[in-house]
């Protein structure tokens, strides 16, 4: 199950540089391509807003 980015995202860009497979796309709120996400959790661990998590 791929990580998701919530509406708490402030588009700071921190997660994009950390994703080892380039699964994150820029926008007003960033998004994660579920087909490319390897569920490594690196993006979630660096997000200053805690806006990235596994879906419930």
C-alpha positions, 0 to 999 in steps of 0.5 A, a space after each residue: 500500500 503506497 504512502 499518501 500525502 494529506 491536505 496538510 502538505 505545504 509543498 515545501 519540496 523536502 520529500 521530493 529530494 528524498 524519494 529514491 524512486 521519484 514517485 512524488 509529483 509537485 503541485 499545490 499539494 504534492 502527490 505520490 504515484 502509487 504504482 511507483 511507491 516502494 513504501 520505504 517511508 523515507 518521505 514520511 520521515 522527512 516531512 516537516 508537516 507530518 503530512 505523509 502516511 500510509 492510508 488507514 
